[in-house]
Amino acid sequence: MTMARTLQEYLAHKGIAYDLLPHRRTDTSINSAHSAHIPADRLAKPVILEDEDGYVMVVIPANRHVRIGRLNQLLNRRMGLATEAELTPLFGDCDPGAVPPLGDAYGIATVVDESLDQCPDVYLEAGDHEDLIHLKGSAFRRLMRGSQHARLCKPRET
């Protein structure tokens, strides 16, 4: 698989310039960062949560975890992690586990961790397990302009 068509069309529609960065096949965002030799705190990964009101995509650095309790307080909801089976129909043009962190492209409300707002460059999964998209930080911030921004993550436990 190559870059997801929804993602290609969304970036073109928004007039966003990007580079495609191939890497060896990986199974997690953190491994993609290592394989592509990029800082893990600049690889934006999505975490999809859900409740009876629907789905929310939380975008955080690959080397962090979502504080679900903090998100629930922020949104006044009681959300939990969505299952892989739930994600397949939402992101039909993406390989499982390689979802791009652009909820707007897929019609999903998005909350972005503030730590990504300061990055000079940001990388995204391209919809497969072998390519990353490289964006200027200003382009990423433009794409995330309509999203809510908050401090929502904590360091990964090693």
Secondary structure, DSSP 8 states (H G I E B T S, - for coil): --S-HHHHHHHHHHT---EEEE----SSHHHHHHHHT--GGGEEEEEEEEETTEEEEEEEETTEEE-HHHHHHHHT---EE--HHHHHHHTTTS-TT---S-GGGGT-EEEEEGGGGG-SEEEEE-SSSSEEEEEEHHHHHHHTTTSEEE--EEE---
